[in-house]
Amino acid sequence: MSIRKIKYYRIWFAVISISILVLLIGVTATVLAYFNTGANRASLLNLPPIEPEKHVPKVEWLGDDKFSGSSMHDYNRAEITREYIKSWYARCINQITGDTRLLTDHFPAAQLKWMTAFIHHTEHPGYTIQEVDMEHHLQLHYFSPDGNLVSFTDHDVRLIQRIVNNQSTAPFFQEETTADFDVIMLLNRNKWQIKSMVRKPATIQETDTLEPASPNKIQIVGRAFMQDGVPYRIKGINYYPVASPWELFSNKYDSTIIQHDLQKISQLGFNTIRIFINFQEFNGGVVNPHRVTQLNNLLAIAEANRLKVIITLFDFLGNYHLLNYPACDRQLETLLTTFRNSSTILAWDLKNEPDLDFQTYGKETVMNWLAWMAGRARKYDPDHLLTVGWSDGRFATALADSLDFISFHAFTDTSTLSQYLTTIQQVQPTKPILIEEFGLSTYRGIWDPLGAGEKKQANFYRGMKAIFKRYDTGWMVWTLYDFPSIPPNTAGKWPWQLNPQKNFGILRSDGSPKPSVQVLSD
């Protein structure tokens, strides 16, 4: 190779090297800017698509002042309430994203300047301060005769504040605070806007009154479930109708089928069923009254068949973001206050297998949500028992001090289950334990030619029952029926995932019993 060609290649090599270096510097600068500016924090934090109409904190109007100007009609009150809550929603969004443009609909120029300065003041490189409003208690002071100005105090505003690491999206600090806000709103171009908002210390408004609890509820004495002084040994089953499992349950609810199935469950010797409340099917924070009626009907049928019910809440929640707390709180309040006096309900299960969400949403985020919801559940229904249905026995003692009994799922061998139970009883010797789900699929076919089959299922259940007896635990089998079909994406989408999931029942899809029925009924 000639010297001239060597020089030529050296020059090109130098040019390419410098270009690559410049490109790397540019990419690095872009990444650093991404993580240290507010422009793209929404995407970084996986901001959920929550519409303003779905932001549903608790709102109530207290008694108006005696001299409150002109009378305010219900229409005006509703309009003011709606725009005021939307202004809070805009504040929450802006604290997360760092973008103040959403505030322009709710704050005039003078207020916008103050709000922008406040948001910039709370910005820190690498961290985001989040806030969401949970409760408002409004008291009218003045409504102008021309209908263009209103003054009120928002008492005891309950706020959840959180500091989040932008890179990991993990909250490392979260607290609940309360405050009062003196508010003046003006009607500007047919839209109510915040003219003034002054924060001051909270004046607590005691508005909650609970009726006395009804008798005959299951209680815990030592490590035992008790009813009217008699031990109640949970021998239960997770229940879906054969043709409407998972999210189809509510949409295809049929009281005749429920009556048939629950009567069958009782005849087989079970005393407890577990059902699931799909968060979306119950319409999030604005609970569908028809779904409440369905649940009331199911509880009545269960009572008639001498069955207790464990109700698992927030199934398929899919969103632990701070902005979703108000909707979760509204659904929790609606259900727990409605059924607080039901003696048919054995317990509220706050969440099904939340540990499976650790990888997607972060363990700290999920645990913060569970801890807060447990506290709210105690407020709305202090009498019913409370638990969480963990997927893995290794997490079973998490939050145990906030719960009444320990629940976890055991799709494992008897040796592993024994190890879990030994450890749990050492860590929490005073808490009852419920194996809330266990089972073995009987599917044997092209996608699993060496599957267990019905005889092996029966033998497996016989061994599991021996473990339950040794450790004195309650148990609930998964599930009553084999399912001819299941909704897509419930248990995967591939046939080697779906077919085993269809065949966990102790009854075949035609209602005939498998050998395991005799084992579990003994």
HUSUL-V492382 format. One record per pair of residues at least 24 apart in sequence whose C-alpha atoms are under 10 Angstrom apart, sorted by the first residue. I is the first residue (numbers start at 1). J is the second residue. Records with the same first field share a line. If there is no record, write none. Layout:
# HUSUL-V492382
I = J, J
This chain:
# HUSUL-V492382
32 = 126
33 = 125
34 = 126
35 = 125, 126, 127, 166, 167
36 = 123, 124, 125, 126, 127, 128, 166, 167
37 = 97, 98, 123, 124, 125, 126, 127
38 = 94, 95, 96, 97, 98, 99, 120, 123, 124, 125, 126, 127, 128
39 = 97, 98, 99
40 = 96, 97, 98, 99
41 = 95, 96, 97, 98, 99, 127, 128, 166
42 = 93, 94, 95, 96, 97, 98, 99
43 = 97
44 = 97, 166, 167, 168, 169
45 = 96, 97, 128, 164, 165, 166, 167, 168, 169, 170, 321
46 = 169, 319, 321, 361
47 = 93, 96, 97, 319, 321, 322, 323
48 = 318, 319, 320, 321, 322, 323, 324
49 = 323
50 = 89, 93, 321, 323, 324
51 = 89
52 = 82, 85, 86, 87, 88, 89, 90, 93
53 = 82, 85, 86, 89, 286
54 = 89, 283, 284, 285, 286, 323, 324, 326, 327
55 = 85, 86, 88, 89, 132, 133, 134, 285, 286, 323, 324, 325, 326, 327
56 = 85, 86, 89, 133, 134, 135, 284, 285, 286, 323, 324, 325, 326, 327, 328, 329, 330
57 = 85, 88, 89, 132, 133, 134, 135, 136, 158, 285, 324, 325, 326, 327, 328, 329, 330
58 = 85, 133, 134, 135, 136, 137, 157, 158, 285, 326, 327, 329, 330, 333
59 = 85, 134, 135, 136, 137, 138, 154, 157
60 = 135, 136, 137, 138, 139, 154, 207
61 = 136, 137, 138, 139, 140, 152, 154, 155
62 = 137, 138, 139, 140, 153, 154, 155, 205, 207
63 = 138, 139, 140, 141
64 = 138, 139, 140, 141, 142, 152
65 = 139, 140, 141, 142, 152
66 = 140, 141, 142
67 = 140, 141, 142, 143
68 = 140, 141, 142, 143, 144, 150, 151, 152
69 = 140, 141, 142, 143, 144, 145, 150
70 = 142, 143, 144, 145, 146, 147, 150
71 = 142, 143, 144, 145, 147
72 = 140, 142, 143, 144, 145, 147, 150
76 = 143, 147, 150
77 = 140, 150
79 = 191, 192
80 = 150, 185, 186, 187, 191, 192, 193
81 = 136, 138, 192
82 = 192
83 = 185, 191, 192, 193, 194
84 = 183, 185, 192, 193, 194
85 = 133, 136
87 = 192, 193, 194
88 = 131, 132, 133
89 = 131, 132, 133, 323
91 = 115, 119, 130, 131, 132, 133
92 = 129, 130, 131, 132, 133, 322, 323
93 = 130, 131, 132, 323
94 = 119, 130, 131
95 = 119, 120, 122, 123, 128, 129, 130, 131, 132
96 = 123, 128, 129, 130, 131, 164, 323
97 = 128, 129, 130
98 = 122, 123, 128, 129
103 = 193
104 = 193
105 = 191, 192, 193, 194
106 = 185, 188, 191, 192, 193, 194, 195
107 = 185, 186, 192, 193, 194, 195, 196
108 = 186, 188, 193, 194, 195, 196
109 = 195
110 = 195, 196
111 = 193, 194, 195, 196, 197
112 = 194, 195
125 = 165, 166
126 = 164, 165, 166, 167, 168, 169
127 = 163, 164, 165, 166, 167, 168, 169, 170, 171
128 = 162, 163, 164, 165, 166, 169, 171
129 = 161, 162, 163, 164, 165, 166, 171, 173, 174
130 = 160, 161, 162, 163, 164, 171, 174, 322, 323
131 = 159, 160, 161, 162, 163, 174, 175, 176, 322, 323
132 = 158, 159, 160, 161, 162, 176, 322, 323, 324, 325, 326
133 = 157, 158, 159, 160, 161, 176, 177, 178, 322, 323, 325, 326
134 = 158, 159, 160, 176, 178, 323, 325, 326, 327, 329, 330
135 = 159, 178, 326, 329
136 = 179, 180, 181
137 = 180, 204, 205, 207
138 = 180, 181, 182, 183
139 = 182
140 = 183
141 = 182, 183, 184
142 = 184
143 = 184, 185
144 = 186
147 = 186, 187
148 = 185, 186, 187, 188, 190, 191, 192
149 = 184, 185, 186, 187, 188, 192, 193, 195
150 = 183, 184, 185, 186, 187, 192, 194, 195
151 = 182, 183, 184, 185, 186, 195, 196
152 = 181, 182, 183, 184, 185, 197
153 = 180, 181, 182, 183, 184, 197, 198, 199
154 = 179, 180, 181, 182, 183, 197, 199, 202, 203
155 = 179, 180, 181, 182, 200, 201, 202, 203, 204, 205
156 = 180, 181, 200, 201, 202, 203, 204, 205, 206
157 = 181, 199, 202, 203, 204, 205
158 = 202
160 = 322, 323, 325, 372
161 = 322
162 = 322
164 = 365
168 = 362
169 = 361, 362, 364, 365
170 = 361, 362, 363, 364, 365, 366
171 = 362, 363, 364, 365, 368
172 = 364, 365, 368
173 = 364, 368
174 = 365, 368
175 = 368, 372
176 = 372
177 = 202
178 = 202, 203, 204
179 = 203, 204
180 = 204
208 = 379, 380
209 = 380
210 = 337, 340, 379, 380, 381, 382
211 = 337, 340, 341
212 = 340, 341, 383
213 = 340, 341, 342, 343, 381, 382, 383, 384
214 = 340, 341, 342, 343, 383
215 = 341, 342, 343, 383
216 = 341, 342, 343, 344
217 = 308, 341, 342, 343, 344, 345, 346, 347, 383, 384, 385
218 = 308, 343, 344, 345, 346, 347, 383, 384, 385
219 = 346, 347, 383, 384, 385, 404
220 = 385, 404, 405, 431, 432
221 = 430, 431, 432
222 = 429, 430, 431, 432
223 = 405, 429, 430, 431, 432, 433, 472, 473
224 = 405, 430, 431, 432, 433, 472, 473, 474
225 = 346, 405, 432, 433, 474
232 = 271, 474
233 = 271, 272, 434, 472, 473, 474, 475
234 = 270, 271, 272, 273, 308, 346, 434, 435, 436, 473, 474, 475, 476
235 = 269, 270, 271, 272, 273, 434, 435, 473, 474, 475, 476, 477, 520, 521
236 = 265, 266, 269, 270, 271, 272, 273, 274, 307, 308, 309, 310, 435, 436, 437, 474, 475, 476, 477, 478, 479, 480, 520
237 = 265, 270, 271, 272, 273, 274, 275, 309, 436, 437, 438, 475, 476, 477, 478, 479, 480, 505, 506
238 = 272, 273, 274, 275, 276, 309, 310, 436, 437, 438, 476, 477, 478, 479, 480, 481, 505
239 = 265, 272, 273, 274, 275, 276, 476, 477, 478, 479, 480, 481, 505
240 = 273, 274, 275, 276, 478, 479, 480, 481, 482, 483
241 = 479, 480, 481, 482, 483, 509
242 = 480, 481, 482, 483, 484, 485, 486, 505, 507, 508, 509, 510, 511
243 = 481, 482, 483, 484, 485, 486, 509
244 = 483, 484, 485, 486, 487
245 = 481, 483, 485, 486, 487, 490
246 = 275, 276, 277, 278, 315, 316, 486, 487, 490
247 = 276, 277, 278, 279, 280, 281, 315, 316, 486, 487, 490
248 = 278, 281, 486, 487
249 = 275, 276, 277, 278, 281
250 = 276, 277, 278, 281, 282, 290, 291, 294, 295
251 = 281, 291
253 = 291, 294, 295, 298
254 = 294, 298
255 = 294, 297, 298, 301
256 = 301
258 = 297, 298, 301, 302
259 = 297, 298, 300, 301, 302, 304, 305
260 = 301
261 = 302, 480, 481, 511
262 = 298, 301, 302, 303, 304, 305, 306, 307
263 = 301, 302, 304, 305, 306, 307
264 = 305, 480, 511
265 = 302, 305, 307, 480
266 = 302, 305, 306, 307
267 = 305, 521
268 = 517, 518, 520, 521, 522
269 = 517, 520, 521, 522
270 = 306, 307, 308, 476, 520, 521
271 = 302, 305, 306, 307, 308, 309, 476
272 = 302, 306, 307, 308, 309, 310, 344, 345, 346, 475, 476
273 = 302, 307, 308, 309, 310, 311, 345, 346, 476, 477, 479, 480
274 = 308, 309, 310, 311, 312, 345, 346, 347, 348, 349, 436, 437, 476, 477, 478, 479
275 = 309, 310, 311, 312, 313, 349
276 = 310, 311, 312, 313, 314, 315, 316, 349, 351, 352
277 = 311, 312, 313, 314, 315, 316, 317, 335, 349, 351, 352
278 = 312, 313, 314, 315, 316, 317
279 = 313, 314, 315, 316, 317, 318, 327, 328, 331, 332
280 = 314, 315, 316, 317, 318
281 = 315, 316
282 = 314, 331
283 = 327, 331
284 = 314, 317, 324, 326, 327, 328, 329, 330, 331, 332
285 = 324, 325, 326, 327, 328, 329, 330, 331, 332, 333, 334
286 = 327, 328, 330, 331, 334
287 = 327, 330, 331, 332, 333, 334, 335
288 = 331
289 = 334
292 = 334, 335, 338, 339
295 = 335, 339
296 = 338, 339, 342
299 = 339, 342, 343, 344, 345
300 = 342, 344
301 = 344
302 = 344, 345
303 = 342, 343, 344, 345
304 = 344
306 = 344
307 = 344, 345, 346
308 = 343, 344, 345, 346, 347
309 = 343, 344, 345, 346, 347, 348
310 = 344, 345, 346, 347, 348, 349, 385, 386, 387, 436
311 = 345, 346, 347, 348, 349, 350, 351, 386
312 = 347, 348, 349, 350, 351, 352, 387, 388, 389
313 = 348, 349, 350, 351, 352, 388
314 = 349, 350, 351, 352
315 = 350, 351, 352, 353, 354
316 = 351, 352, 354, 490
317 = 351, 352, 354
318 = 357, 360, 361
319 = 357, 361, 366
320 = 357, 361, 362, 365, 366, 367, 368, 369, 370
321 = 361, 365, 366, 369
322 = 365, 368, 369
324 = 369
325 = 369, 372, 373
328 = 369, 373
329 = 372, 373, 376, 377
332 = 373, 376, 377, 380, 381
333 = 376, 377, 379, 380, 381
334 = 380
335 = 377, 380, 381
336 = 376, 377, 378, 379, 380, 381, 382, 384
337 = 377, 379, 380, 381
338 = 380, 381
339 = 381, 384
340 = 380, 381, 382, 383, 384
341 = 381, 383, 384
342 = 384
343 = 384
345 = 384, 385
346 = 384, 385, 386
347 = 383, 384, 385, 386, 387, 404, 405
348 = 377, 381, 384, 385, 386, 387, 388
349 = 374, 385, 386, 387, 388, 389, 403, 407
350 = 374, 377, 386, 387, 388, 389, 403
351 = 387, 388, 389, 390
352 = 387, 388, 389, 390, 391, 407, 408, 409, 436
353 = 388, 389, 390, 391, 392, 395, 407, 408, 409
354 = 388, 389, 390, 391, 392, 395
355 = 389, 390, 391, 392, 394, 395, 396, 398
356 = 390, 391, 392
367 = 398, 399
370 = 399, 402
371 = 399, 402, 403
374 = 399, 402, 403
375 = 402, 403
378 = 402, 403
387 = 434
388 = 436
389 = 434, 435, 436, 437
390 = 435, 436, 437
391 = 436, 437
392 = 420
393 = 417, 419, 420, 421, 423, 424, 435
394 = 419, 420, 421, 423, 424
395 = 420, 424
396 = 420, 421, 423, 424, 428, 433
397 = 423, 424, 425, 427, 428, 431
400 = 427, 428, 431
401 = 428, 431
403 = 431
404 = 431, 432, 433
405 = 430, 431, 432, 433, 434
406 = 431, 432, 433, 434, 435, 436, 473
407 = 432, 433, 434, 435, 436, 437, 473, 474, 475
408 = 433, 434, 435, 436, 437, 438, 475
409 = 434, 435, 436, 437, 438, 439, 475, 476, 477, 478
410 = 435, 436, 437, 438, 439, 464, 475, 477
411 = 437, 438, 439, 440, 441, 478
412 = 438, 439, 440, 464
413 = 460, 463, 464
414 = 460, 461, 463, 464, 465, 466, 467, 468
415 = 464, 467
417 = 464, 467, 468
418 = 464, 467, 468, 470, 471
421 = 467, 468, 471, 472, 473
422 = 471
425 = 471
432 = 472, 473, 474
433 = 468, 471, 472, 473, 474, 475
434 = 468, 472, 473, 474, 475, 476
435 = 468, 473, 474, 475, 476, 477
436 = 473, 474, 475, 476, 477, 478
437 = 475, 476, 477, 478, 479
438 = 464, 475, 476, 477, 478, 479, 504
439 = 464, 476, 477, 478, 479, 503, 504, 505, 506
440 = 477, 478, 479, 500, 501, 503, 504, 505, 506
441 = 478, 479, 482, 499, 500, 501, 502, 503, 504, 505, 506
442 = 482, 499, 500, 501, 502, 503, 504, 505, 506, 508, 514
443 = 482, 499, 500, 501, 502, 503, 504
444 = 499, 500, 503
445 = 496, 499, 500
446 = 495, 496, 499
447 = 494, 495, 496, 497, 498, 499, 500
448 = 495, 496, 497, 499, 500
451 = 500
452 = 500
453 = 503
454 = 503, 504, 505, 506, 514, 515, 516
455 = 514, 515, 516
456 = 515, 516
457 = 504, 505, 506, 514, 515, 516, 519
458 = 506, 514, 515, 516, 517, 518, 519, 520
459 = 515, 516, 519
460 = 516, 519
461 = 516, 517, 519, 520
462 = 516, 518, 519, 520, 522
463 = 519
464 = 520
465 = 519, 520
477 = 504, 505, 506, 520
478 = 504, 505, 506
479 = 503, 504, 505, 506, 507
480 = 504, 505, 506, 507, 508, 509, 511, 513, 517
481 = 505, 506, 507, 508, 509, 510, 511, 512, 513
482 = 506, 507, 508, 509, 510, 511
483 = 507, 508, 509, 510
484 = 508, 509, 510
485 = 509
